[in-house]
Amino acid sequence: MKKFIYDLWGDTENIASRVTAEAGAGVILVDVVTHRRVRDRFEFEGPQLLNVKGKGEITAYRLIGRLRQGAGAESGAASTGI
């Protein structure tokens, strides 16, 4: 079995690292665009503003879980694999 060693760096990885640290264990935070795309299938708490060092404030939503069948506009979660 080969084991690859690599480093990631850049703006995207830096923001992801800082948001992950802000979220804490077992918490999933999503941005405004992701929230807009899946809010009819998942329940969220927020919005909340995160003060991300070097970036300022970022709006995030905390994922609570799936909406019950029929609770969203159209439940397509099973067909999309989400």
PyMOL Python script that loads the backbone (N, CA, C, O; Angstrom):
from pymol import cmd

cmd.read_pdbstr("""\
ATOM      1  N   MET A   1       0.841  -1.167   0.000  1.00  0.00           N
ATOM      2  CA  MET A   1       0.000   0.000   0.000  1.00  0.00           C
ATOM      3  C   MET A   1       0.893   1.239   0.000  1.00  0.00           C
ATOM      4  O   MET A   1       1.756   1.389   0.865  1.00  0.00           O
ATOM      5  N   LYS A   2       0.682   2.117  -0.967  1.00  0.00           N
ATOM      6  CA  LYS A   2       1.434   3.361  -1.030  1.00  0.00           C
ATOM      7  C   LYS A   2       0.767   4.400  -0.140  1.00  0.00           C
ATOM      8  O   LYS A   2      -0.458   4.503  -0.081  1.00  0.00           O
ATOM      9  N   LYS A   3       1.587   5.149   0.535  1.00  0.00           N
ATOM     10  CA  LYS A   3       1.078   6.232   1.368  1.00  0.00           C
ATOM     11  C   LYS A   3       1.612   7.538   0.794  1.00  0.00           C
ATOM     12  O   LYS A   3       2.822   7.737   0.689  1.00  0.00           O
ATOM     13  N   PHE A   4       0.696   8.418   0.427  1.00  0.00           N
ATOM     14  CA  PHE A   4       1.095   9.679  -0.163  1.00  0.00           C
ATOM     15  C   PHE A   4       1.234  10.738   0.922  1.00  0.00           C
ATOM     16  O   PHE A   4       0.427  10.811   1.849  1.00  0.00           O
ATOM     17  N   ILE A   5       2.252  11.542   0.789  1.00  0.00           N
ATOM     18  CA  ILE A   5       2.471  12.652   1.705  1.00  0.00           C
ATOM     19  C   ILE A   5       2.388  13.926   0.877  1.00  0.00           C
ATOM     20  O   ILE A   5       3.046  14.051  -0.156  1.00  0.00           O
ATOM     21  N   TYR A   6       1.583  14.860   1.333  1.00  0.00           N
ATOM     22  CA  TYR A   6       1.429  16.101   0.588  1.00  0.00           C
ATOM     23  C   TYR A   6       1.030  17.223   1.535  1.00  0.00           C
ATOM     24  O   TYR A   6       0.561  16.985   2.648  1.00  0.00           O
ATOM     25  N   ASP A   7       1.223  18.424   1.079  1.00  0.00           N
ATOM     26  CA  ASP A   7       0.818  19.620   1.810  1.00  0.00           C
ATOM     27  C   ASP A   7      -0.179  20.392   0.965  1.00  0.00           C
ATOM     28  O   ASP A   7      -0.101  20.406  -0.263  1.00  0.00           O
ATOM     29  N   LEU A   8      -1.099  21.021   1.635  1.00  0.00           N
ATOM     30  CA  LEU A   8      -2.043  21.912   0.971  1.00  0.00           C
ATOM     31  C   LEU A   8      -1.850  23.301   1.554  1.00  0.00           C
ATOM     32  O   LEU A   8      -1.667  23.456   2.761  1.00  0.00           O
ATOM     33  N   TRP A   9      -1.891  24.298   0.702  1.00  0.00           N
ATOM     34  CA  TRP A   9      -1.792  25.655   1.200  1.00  0.00           C
ATOM     35  C   TRP A   9      -2.538  26.576   0.258  1.00  0.00           C
ATOM     36  O   TRP A   9      -2.846  26.212  -0.876  1.00  0.00           O
ATOM     37  N   GLY A  10      -2.817  27.742   0.729  1.00  0.00           N
ATOM     38  CA  GLY A  10      -3.540  28.714  -0.070  1.00  0.00           C
ATOM     39  C   GLY A  10      -4.744  29.239   0.680  1.00  0.00           C
ATOM     40  O   GLY A  10      -5.029  28.818   1.801  1.00  0.00           O
ATOM     41  N   ASP A  11      -5.439  30.152   0.056  1.00  0.00           N
ATOM     42  CA  ASP A  11      -6.567  30.839   0.670  1.00  0.00           C
ATOM     43  C   ASP A  11      -7.691  29.879   1.055  1.00  0.00           C
ATOM     44  O   ASP A  11      -8.216  29.959   2.166  1.00  0.00           O
ATOM     45  N   THR A  12      -8.062  28.981   0.158  1.00  0.00           N
ATOM     46  CA  THR A  12      -9.167  28.057   0.424  1.00  0.00           C
ATOM     47  C   THR A  12      -8.866  27.154   1.610  1.00  0.00           C
ATOM     48  O   THR A  12      -9.711  26.982   2.488  1.00  0.00           O
ATOM     49  N   GLU A  13      -7.685  26.584   1.643  1.00  0.00           N
ATOM     50  CA  GLU A  13      -7.312  25.695   2.744  1.00  0.00           C
ATOM     51  C   GLU A  13      -7.208  26.453   4.064  1.00  0.00           C
ATOM     52  O   GLU A  13      -7.568  25.924   5.116  1.00  0.00           O
ATOM     53  N   ASN A  14      -6.719  27.681   4.012  1.00  0.00           N
ATOM     54  CA  ASN A  14      -6.598  28.503   5.210  1.00  0.00           C
ATOM     55  C   ASN A  14      -7.975  28.810   5.795  1.00  0.00           C
ATOM     56  O   ASN A  14      -8.183  28.680   7.002  1.00  0.00           O
ATOM     57  N   ILE A  15      -8.909  29.215   4.946  1.00  0.00           N
ATOM     58  CA  ILE A  15     -10.273  29.505   5.413  1.00  0.00           C
ATOM     59  C   ILE A  15     -10.915  28.234   5.962  1.00  0.00           C
ATOM     60  O   ILE A  15     -11.535  28.266   7.025  1.00  0.00           O
ATOM     61  N   ALA A  16     -10.775  27.117   5.251  1.00  0.00           N
ATOM     62  CA  ALA A  16     -11.366  25.852   5.705  1.00  0.00           C
ATOM     63  C   ALA A  16     -10.822  25.457   7.075  1.00  0.00           C
ATOM     64  O   ALA A  16     -11.577  25.007   7.936  1.00  0.00           O
ATOM     65  N   SER A  17      -9.540  25.621   7.275  1.00  0.00           N
ATOM     66  CA  SER A  17      -8.929  25.280   8.556  1.00  0.00           C
ATOM     67  C   SER A  17      -9.475  26.148   9.682  1.00  0.00           C
ATOM     68  O   SER A  17      -9.768  25.646  10.766  1.00  0.00           O
ATOM     69  N   ARG A  18      -9.610  27.422   9.436  1.00  0.00           N
ATOM     70  CA  ARG A  18     -10.102  28.343  10.467  1.00  0.00           C
ATOM     71  C   ARG A  18     -11.583  28.108  10.774  1.00  0.00           C
ATOM     72  O   ARG A  18     -11.990  28.163  11.934  1.00  0.00           O
ATOM     73  N   VAL A  19     -12.385  27.849   9.749  1.00  0.00           N
ATOM     74  CA  VAL A  19     -13.812  27.577   9.969  1.00  0.00           C
ATOM     75  C   VAL A  19     -13.982  26.250  10.709  1.00  0.00           C
ATOM     76  O   VAL A  19     -14.831  26.139  11.593  1.00  0.00           O
ATOM     77  N   THR A  20     -13.185  25.250  10.356  1.00  0.00           N
ATOM     78  CA  THR A  20     -13.238  23.959  11.047  1.00  0.00           C
ATOM     79  C   THR A  20     -12.913  24.123  12.525  1.00  0.00           C
ATOM     80  O   THR A  20     -13.577  23.534  13.379  1.00  0.00           O
ATOM     81  N   ALA A  21     -11.909  24.908  12.826  1.00  0.00           N
ATOM     82  CA  ALA A  21     -11.537  25.153  14.221  1.00  0.00           C
ATOM     83  C   ALA A  21     -12.659  25.874  14.961  1.00  0.00           C
ATOM     84  O   ALA A  21     -12.916  25.589  16.131  1.00  0.00           O
ATOM     85  N   GLU A  22     -13.315  26.793  14.294  1.00  0.00           N
ATOM     86  CA  GLU A  22     -14.426  27.543  14.888  1.00  0.00           C
ATOM     87  C   GLU A  22     -15.633  26.640  15.140  1.00  0.00           C
ATOM     88  O   GLU A  22     -16.350  26.820  16.125  1.00  0.00           O
ATOM     89  N   ALA A  23     -15.858  25.676  14.255  1.00  0.00           N
ATOM     90  CA  ALA A  23     -17.036  24.811  14.348  1.00  0.00           C
ATOM     91  C   ALA A  23     -16.979  23.890  15.555  1.00  0.00           C
ATOM     92  O   ALA A  23     -17.977  23.725  16.256  1.00  0.00           O
ATOM     93  N   GLY A  24     -15.845  23.301  15.800  1.00  0.00           N
ATOM     94  CA  GLY A  24     -15.731  22.351  16.900  1.00  0.00           C
ATOM     95  C   GLY A  24     -16.077  20.938  16.450  1.00  0.00           C
ATOM     96  O   GLY A  24     -16.526  20.718  15.325  1.00  0.00           O
ATOM     97  N   ALA A  25     -15.860  19.992  17.344  1.00  0.00           N
ATOM     98  CA  ALA A  25     -16.054  18.576  17.036  1.00  0.00           C
ATOM     99  C   ALA A  25     -17.515  18.254  16.738  1.00  0.00           C
ATOM    100  O   ALA A  25     -18.413  18.661  17.475  1.00  0.00           O
ATOM    101  N   GLY A  26     -17.743  17.519  15.651  1.00  0.00           N
ATOM    102  CA  GLY A  26     -19.074  17.044  15.309  1.00  0.00           C
ATOM    103  C   GLY A  26     -20.009  18.077  14.711  1.00  0.00           C
ATOM    104  O   GLY A  26     -21.185  17.785  14.494  1.00  0.00           O
ATOM    105  N   VAL A  27     -19.515  19.281  14.439  1.00  0.00           N
ATOM    106  CA  VAL A  27     -20.352  20.355  13.898  1.00  0.00           C
ATOM    107  C   VAL A  27     -19.992  20.581  12.437  1.00  0.00           C
ATOM    108  O   VAL A  27     -18.816  20.619  12.075  1.00  0.00           O
ATOM    109  N   ILE A  28     -21.020  20.732  11.599  1.00  0.00           N
ATOM    110  CA  ILE A  28     -20.811  21.026  10.183  1.00  0.00           C
ATOM    111  C   ILE A  28     -21.337  22.426   9.919  1.00  0.00           C
ATOM    112  O   ILE A  28     -22.503  22.724  10.176  1.00  0.00           O
ATOM    113  N   LEU A  29     -20.458  23.286   9.399  1.00  0.00           N
ATOM    114  CA  LEU A  29     -20.839  24.633   9.003  1.00  0.00           C
ATOM    115  C   LEU A  29     -20.768  24.728   7.487  1.00  0.00           C
ATOM    116  O   LEU A  29     -19.861  24.173   6.866  1.00  0.00           O
ATOM    117  N   VAL A  30     -21.728  25.433   6.891  1.00  0.00           N
ATOM    118  CA  VAL A  30     -21.718  25.639   5.444  1.00  0.00           C
ATOM    119  C   VAL A  30     -21.818  27.126   5.150  1.00  0.00           C
ATOM    120  O   VAL A  30     -22.280  27.908   5.982  1.00  0.00           O
ATOM    121  N   ASP A  31     -21.382  27.504   3.960  1.00  0.00           N
ATOM    122  CA  ASP A  31     -21.454  28.905   3.565  1.00  0.00           C
ATOM    123  C   ASP A  31     -22.827  29.236   2.987  1.00  0.00           C
ATOM    124  O   ASP A  31     -23.699  28.373   2.892  1.00  0.00           O
ATOM    125  N   VAL A  32     -23.004  30.492   2.605  1.00  0.00           N
ATOM    126  CA  VAL A  32     -24.290  30.977   2.097  1.00  0.00           C
ATOM    127  C   VAL A  32     -24.707  30.247   0.823  1.00  0.00           C
ATOM    128  O   VAL A  32     -25.875  29.892   0.667  1.00  0.00           O
ATOM    129  N   VAL A  33     -23.765  30.023  -0.084  1.00  0.00           N
ATOM    130  CA  VAL A  33     -24.087  29.371  -1.358  1.00  0.00           C
ATOM    131  C   VAL A  33     -24.566  27.936  -1.132  1.00  0.00           C
ATOM    132  O   VAL A  33     -25.579  27.523  -1.698  1.00  0.00           O
ATOM    133  N   THR A  34     -23.847  27.180  -0.312  1.00  0.00           N
ATOM    134  CA  THR A  34     -24.249  25.800  -0.018  1.00  0.00           C
ATOM    135  C   THR A  34     -25.597  25.774   0.684  1.00  0.00           C
ATOM    136  O   THR A  34     -26.453  24.953   0.357  1.00  0.00           O
ATOM    137  N   HIS A  35     -25.788  26.661   1.642  1.00  0.00           N
ATOM    138  CA  HIS A  35     -27.069  26.743   2.358  1.00  0.00           C
ATOM    139  C   HIS A  35     -28.220  26.974   1.382  1.00  0.00           C
ATOM    140  O   HIS A  35     -29.257  26.318   1.476  1.00  0.00           O
ATOM    141  N   ARG A  36     -28.041  27.893   0.458  1.00  0.00           N
ATOM    142  CA  ARG A  36     -29.082  28.213  -0.516  1.00  0.00           C
ATOM    143  C   ARG A  36     -29.428  26.995  -1.376  1.00  0.00           C
ATOM    144  O   ARG A  36     -30.592  26.787  -1.718  1.00  0.00           O
ATOM    145  N   ARG A  37     -28.428  26.199  -1.721  1.00  0.00           N
ATOM    146  CA  ARG A  37     -28.643  25.046  -2.601  1.00  0.00           C
ATOM    147  C   ARG A  37     -29.347  23.878  -1.921  1.00  0.00           C
ATOM    148  O   ARG A  37     -30.043  23.115  -2.591  1.00  0.00           O
ATOM    149  N   VAL A  38     -29.187  23.716  -0.606  1.00  0.00           N
ATOM    150  CA  VAL A  38     -29.718  22.518   0.058  1.00  0.00           C
ATOM    151  C   VAL A  38     -30.703  22.815   1.184  1.00  0.00           C
ATOM    152  O   VAL A  38     -31.121  21.894   1.885  1.00  0.00           O
ATOM    153  N   ARG A  39     -31.082  24.066   1.372  1.00  0.00           N
ATOM    154  CA  ARG A  39     -31.948  24.412   2.510  1.00  0.00           C
ATOM    155  C   ARG A  39     -33.336  23.795   2.448  1.00  0.00           C
ATOM    156  O   ARG A  39     -34.023  23.724   3.467  1.00  0.00           O
ATOM    157  N   ASP A  40     -33.761  23.347   1.272  1.00  0.00           N
ATOM    158  CA  ASP A  40     -35.072  22.692   1.180  1.00  0.00           C
ATOM    159  C   ASP A  40     -35.004  21.216   1.573  1.00  0.00           C
ATOM    160  O   ASP A  40     -36.037  20.550   1.645  1.00  0.00           O
ATOM    161  N   ARG A  41     -33.802  20.699   1.829  1.00  0.00           N
ATOM    162  CA  ARG A  41     -33.639  19.293   2.214  1.00  0.00           C
ATOM    163  C   ARG A  41     -33.033  19.099   3.601  1.00  0.00           C
ATOM    164  O   ARG A  41     -33.112  18.013   4.177  1.00  0.00           O
ATOM    165  N   PHE A  42     -32.429  20.161   4.131  1.00  0.00           N
ATOM    166  CA  PHE A  42     -31.752  20.060   5.421  1.00  0.00           C
ATOM    167  C   PHE A  42     -32.154  21.212   6.325  1.00  0.00           C
ATOM    168  O   PHE A  42     -32.483  22.304   5.863  1.00  0.00           O
ATOM    169  N   GLU A  43     -32.121  20.945   7.620  1.00  0.00           N
ATOM    170  CA  GLU A  43     -32.426  21.970   8.616  1.00  0.00           C
ATOM    171  C   GLU A  43     -31.119  22.606   9.079  1.00  0.00           C
ATOM    172  O   GLU A  43     -30.131  21.915   9.325  1.00  0.00           O
ATOM    173  N   PHE A  44     -31.129  23.931   9.193  1.00  0.00           N
ATOM    174  CA  PHE A  44     -29.944  24.670   9.606  1.00  0.00           C
ATOM    175  C   PHE A  44     -30.272  25.606  10.751  1.00  0.00           C
ATOM    176  O   PHE A  44     -31.424  25.994  10.945  1.00  0.00           O
ATOM    177  N   GLU A  45     -29.255  25.960  11.499  1.00  0.00           N
ATOM    178  CA  GLU A  45     -29.333  26.986  12.519  1.00  0.00           C
ATOM    179  C   GLU A  45     -28.474  28.144  12.028  1.00  0.00           C
ATOM    180  O   GLU A  45     -27.386  27.933  11.493  1.00  0.00           O
ATOM    181  N   GLY A  46     -28.959  29.351  12.208  1.00  0.00           N
ATOM    182  CA  GLY A  46     -28.166  30.499  11.779  1.00  0.00           C
ATOM    183  C   GLY A  46     -29.002  31.433  10.946  1.00  0.00           C
ATOM    184  O   GLY A  46     -30.222  31.292  10.867  1.00  0.00           O
ATOM    185  N   PRO A  47     -28.359  32.367  10.339  1.00  0.00           N
ATOM    186  CA  PRO A  47     -26.929  32.484  10.093  1.00  0.00           C
ATOM    187  C   PRO A  47     -26.163  32.973  11.319  1.00  0.00           C
ATOM    188  O   PRO A  47     -26.720  33.568  12.241  1.00  0.00           O
ATOM    189  N   GLN A  48     -24.872  32.698  11.286  1.00  0.00           N
ATOM    190  CA  GLN A  48     -23.985  33.230  12.306  1.00  0.00           C
ATOM    191  C   GLN A  48     -22.768  33.817  11.606  1.00  0.00           C
ATOM    192  O   GLN A  48     -22.354  33.334  10.552  1.00  0.00           O
ATOM    193  N   LEU A  49     -22.206  34.849  12.192  1.00  0.00           N
ATOM    194  CA  LEU A  49     -21.023  35.476  11.627  1.00  0.00           C
ATOM    195  C   LEU A  49     -19.787  34.940  12.332  1.00  0.00           C
ATOM    196  O   LEU A  49     -19.702  34.946  13.560  1.00  0.00           O
ATOM    197  N   LEU A  50     -18.837  34.480  11.540  1.00  0.00           N
ATOM    198  CA  LEU A  50     -17.560  34.011  12.067  1.00  0.00           C
ATOM    199  C   LEU A  50     -16.506  35.049  11.724  1.00  0.00           C
ATOM    200  O   LEU A  50     -16.409  35.481  10.576  1.00  0.00           O
ATOM    201  N   ASN A  51     -15.729  35.446  12.695  1.00  0.00           N
ATOM    202  CA  ASN A  51     -14.637  36.373  12.441  1.00  0.00           C
ATOM    203  C   ASN A  51     -13.392  35.560  12.114  1.00  0.00           C
ATOM    204  O   ASN A  51     -12.729  35.037  13.010  1.00  0.00           O
ATOM    205  N   VAL A  52     -13.081  35.457  10.837  1.00  0.00           N
ATOM    206  CA  VAL A  52     -11.974  34.629  10.363  1.00  0.00           C
ATOM    207  C   VAL A  52     -10.740  35.512  10.175  1.00  0.00           C
ATOM    208  O   VAL A  52     -10.745  36.464   9.395  1.00  0.00           O
ATOM    209  N   LYS A  53      -9.692  35.167  10.908  1.00  0.00           N
ATOM    210  CA  LYS A  53      -8.453  35.938  10.866  1.00  0.00           C
ATOM    211  C   LYS A  53      -7.967  36.099   9.425  1.00  0.00           C
ATOM    212  O   LYS A  53      -7.835  35.121   8.689  1.00  0.00           O
ATOM    213  N   GLY A  54      -7.707  37.330   9.040  1.00  0.00           N
ATOM    214  CA  GLY A  54      -7.208  37.620   7.708  1.00  0.00           C
ATOM    215  C   GLY A  54      -8.290  37.734   6.650  1.00  0.00           C
ATOM    216  O   GLY A  54      -7.997  38.109   5.515  1.00  0.00           O
ATOM    217  N   LYS A  55      -9.544  37.417   6.994  1.00  0.00           N
ATOM    218  CA  LYS A  55     -10.644  37.456   6.031  1.00  0.00           C
ATOM    219  C   LYS A  55     -11.799  38.334   6.488  1.00  0.00           C
ATOM    220  O   LYS A  55     -12.590  38.794   5.665  1.00  0.00           O
ATOM    221  N   GLY A  56     -11.903  38.567   7.772  1.00  0.00           N
ATOM    222  CA  GLY A  56     -13.033  39.327   8.297  1.00  0.00           C
ATOM    223  C   GLY A  56     -14.184  38.401   8.621  1.00  0.00           C
ATOM    224  O   GLY A  56     -13.986  37.239   8.976  1.00  0.00           O
ATOM    225  N   GLU A  57     -15.392  38.930   8.494  1.00  0.00           N
ATOM    226  CA  GLU A  57     -16.575  38.147   8.857  1.00  0.00           C
ATOM    227  C   GLU A  57     -17.051  37.275   7.697  1.00  0.00           C
ATOM    228  O   GLU A  57     -17.136  37.725   6.554  1.00  0.00           O
ATOM    229  N   ILE A  58     -17.357  36.027   8.014  1.00  0.00           N
ATOM    230  CA  ILE A  58     -17.903  35.067   7.052  1.00  0.00           C
ATOM    231  C   ILE A  58     -19.231  34.579   7.617  1.00  0.00           C
ATOM    232  O   ILE A  58     -19.322  34.231   8.794  1.00  0.00           O
ATOM    233  N   THR A  59     -20.256  34.554   6.775  1.00  0.00           N
ATOM    234  CA  THR A  59     -21.566  34.056   7.192  1.00  0.00           C
ATOM    235  C   THR A  59     -21.593  32.541   7.046  1.00  0.00           C
ATOM    236  O   THR A  59     -21.228  31.997   6.004  1.00  0.00           O
ATOM    237  N   ALA A  60     -22.033  31.866   8.111  1.00  0.00           N
ATOM    238  CA  ALA A  60     -22.092  30.403   8.101  1.00  0.00           C
ATOM    239  C   ALA A  60     -23.405  29.934   8.712  1.00  0.00           C
ATOM    240  O   ALA A  60     -24.024  30.634   9.512  1.00  0.00           O
ATOM    241  N   TYR A  61     -23.812  28.738   8.318  1.00  0.00           N
ATOM    242  CA  TYR A  61     -25.007  28.089   8.855  1.00  0.00           C
ATOM    243  C   TYR A  61     -24.585  26.749   9.436  1.00  0.00           C
ATOM    244  O   TYR A  61     -23.776  26.037   8.842  1.00  0.00           O
ATOM    245  N   ARG A  62     -25.135  26.405  10.600  1.00  0.00           N
ATOM    246  CA  ARG A  62     -24.832  25.131  11.258  1.00  0.00           C
ATOM    247  C   ARG A  62     -25.860  24.094  10.829  1.00  0.00           C
ATOM    248  O   ARG A  62     -27.064  24.305  10.974  1.00  0.00           O
ATOM    249  N   LEU A  63     -25.380  22.972  10.300  1.00  0.00           N
ATOM    250  CA  LEU A  63     -26.261  21.885   9.879  1.00  0.00           C
ATOM    251  C   LEU A  63     -26.828  21.184  11.103  1.00  0.00           C
ATOM    252  O   LEU A  63     -26.084  20.773  11.993  1.00  0.00           O
ATOM    253  N   ILE A  64     -28.160  21.048  11.144  1.00  0.00           N
ATOM    254  CA  ILE A  64     -28.838  20.337  12.225  1.00  0.00           C
ATOM    255  C   ILE A  64     -29.132  18.901  11.792  1.00  0.00           C
ATOM    256  O   ILE A  64     -28.898  17.964  12.557  1.00  0.00           O
ATOM    257  N   GLY A  65     -29.642  18.722  10.575  1.00  0.00           N
ATOM    258  CA  GLY A  65     -29.948  17.389  10.062  1.00  0.00           C
ATOM    259  C   GLY A  65     -30.870  17.472   8.864  1.00  0.00           C
ATOM    260  O   GLY A  65     -31.192  18.559   8.385  1.00  0.00           O
ATOM    261  N   ARG A  66     -31.287  16.319   8.390  1.00  0.00           N
ATOM    262  CA  ARG A  66     -32.221  16.264   7.254  1.00  0.00           C
ATOM    263  C   ARG A  66     -33.599  16.726   7.685  1.00  0.00           C
ATOM    264  O   ARG A  66     -34.017  16.507   8.822  1.00  0.00           O
ATOM    265  N   LEU A  67     -34.294  17.362   6.766  1.00  0.00           N
ATOM    266  CA  LEU A  67     -35.700  17.668   7.005  1.00  0.00           C
ATOM    267  C   LEU A  67     -36.497  16.387   6.874  1.00  0.00           C
ATOM    268  O   LEU A  67     -36.117  15.489   6.121  1.00  0.00           O
ATOM    269  N   ARG A  68     -37.586  16.297   7.592  1.00  0.00           N
ATOM    270  CA  ARG A  68     -38.457  15.120   7.458  1.00  0.00           C
ATOM    271  C   ARG A  68     -39.037  15.076   6.050  1.00  0.00           C
ATOM    272  O   ARG A  68     -39.197  16.111   5.404  1.00  0.00           O
ATOM    273  N   GLN A  69     -39.347  13.882   5.583  1.00  0.00           N
ATOM    274  CA  GLN A  69     -39.955  13.694   4.263  1.00  0.00           C
ATOM    275  C   GLN A  69     -41.163  14.606   4.128  1.00  0.00           C
ATOM    276  O   GLN A  69     -42.057  14.589   4.974  1.00  0.00           O
ATOM    277  N   GLY A  70     -41.190  15.398   3.067  1.00  0.00           N
ATOM    278  CA  GLY A  70     -42.318  16.285   2.825  1.00  0.00           C
ATOM    279  C   GLY A  70     -42.215  17.619   3.535  1.00  0.00           C
ATOM    280  O   GLY A  70     -43.064  18.485   3.324  1.00  0.00           O
ATOM    281  N   ALA A  71     -41.204  17.816   4.372  1.00  0.00           N
ATOM    282  CA  ALA A  71     -41.077  19.075   5.102  1.00  0.00           C
ATOM    283  C   ALA A  71     -40.490  20.170   4.223  1.00  0.00           C
ATOM    284  O   ALA A  71     -40.766  21.350   4.440  1.00  0.00           O
ATOM    285  N   GLY A  72     -39.677  19.791   3.224  1.00  0.00           N
ATOM    286  CA  GLY A  72     -39.089  20.775   2.331  1.00  0.00           C
ATOM    287  C   GLY A  72     -39.953  20.963   1.107  1.00  0.00           C
ATOM    288  O   GLY A  72     -41.000  20.331   0.968  1.00  0.00           O
ATOM    289  N   ALA A  73     -39.506  21.841   0.213  1.00  0.00           N
ATOM    290  CA  ALA A  73     -40.263  22.097  -1.012  1.00  0.00           C
ATOM    291  C   ALA A  73     -40.434  20.811  -1.811  1.00  0.00           C
ATOM    292  O   ALA A  73     -41.551  20.434  -2.166  1.00  0.00           O
ATOM    293  N   GLU A  74     -39.322  20.143  -2.090  1.00  0.00           N
ATOM    294  CA  GLU A  74     -39.358  18.840  -2.751  1.00  0.00           C
ATOM    295  C   GLU A  74     -38.213  18.029  -2.188  1.00  0.00           C
ATOM    296  O   GLU A  74     -37.060  18.454  -2.264  1.00  0.00           O
ATOM    297  N   SER A  75     -38.501  16.890  -1.633  1.00  0.00           N
ATOM    298  CA  SER A  75     -37.448  16.082  -1.040  1.00  0.00           C
ATOM    299  C   SER A  75     -36.797  15.224  -2.108  1.00  0.00           C
ATOM    300  O   SER A  75     -37.349  14.204  -2.521  1.00  0.00           O
ATOM    301  N   GLY A  76     -35.607  15.648  -2.560  1.00  0.00           N
ATOM    302  CA  GLY A  76     -34.880  14.896  -3.567  1.00  0.00           C
ATOM    303  C   GLY A  76     -33.609  14.303  -3.015  1.00  0.00           C
ATOM    304  O   GLY A  76     -32.743  13.870  -3.776  1.00  0.00           O
ATOM    305  N   ALA A  77     -33.483  14.276  -1.699  1.00  0.00           N
ATOM    306  CA  ALA A  77     -32.247  13.816  -1.079  1.00  0.00           C
ATOM    307  C   ALA A  77     -31.888  12.393  -1.486  1.00  0.00           C
ATOM    308  O   ALA A  77     -30.720  12.111  -1.755  1.00  0.00           O
ATOM    309  N   ALA A  78     -32.855  11.501  -1.537  1.00  0.00           N
ATOM    310  CA  ALA A  78     -32.562  10.101  -1.869  1.00  0.00           C
ATOM    311  C   ALA A  78     -32.046   9.976  -3.296  1.00  0.00           C
ATOM    312  O   ALA A  78     -31.138   9.187  -3.555  1.00  0.00           O
ATOM    313  N   SER A  79     -32.604  10.735  -4.214  1.00  0.00           N
ATOM    314  CA  SER A  79     -32.198  10.604  -5.607  1.00  0.00           C
ATOM    315  C   SER A  79     -30.874  11.295  -5.897  1.00  0.00           C
ATOM    316  O   SER A  79     -30.194  10.941  -6.860  1.00  0.00           O
ATOM    317  N   THR A  80     -30.490  12.286  -5.073  1.00  0.00           N
ATOM    318  CA  THR A  80     -29.236  12.986  -5.329  1.00  0.00           C
ATOM    319  C   THR A  80     -28.082  12.402  -4.551  1.00  0.00           C
ATOM    320  O   THR A  80     -26.926  12.731  -4.816  1.00  0.00           O
ATOM    321  N   GLY A  81     -28.377  11.533  -3.587  1.00  0.00           N
ATOM    322  CA  GLY A  81     -27.317  10.947  -2.801  1.00  0.00           C
ATOM    323  C   GLY A  81     -26.850  11.817  -1.654  1.00  0.00           C
ATOM    324  O   GLY A  81     -25.877  11.483  -0.977  1.00  0.00           O
ATOM    325  N   ILE A  82     -27.523  12.916  -1.429  1.00  0.00           N
ATOM    326  CA  ILE A  82     -27.131  13.806  -0.322  1.00  0.00           C
ATOM    327  C   ILE A  82     -27.800  13.346   0.942  1.00  0.00           C
ATOM    328  O   ILE A  82     -27.610  13.951   1.997  1.00  0.00           O
TER     329      ILE A  82
END
""", "prot")
cmd.dss("prot")
cmd.show_as("cartoon", "prot")
cmd.util.cbc("prot")
cmd.orient("prot")
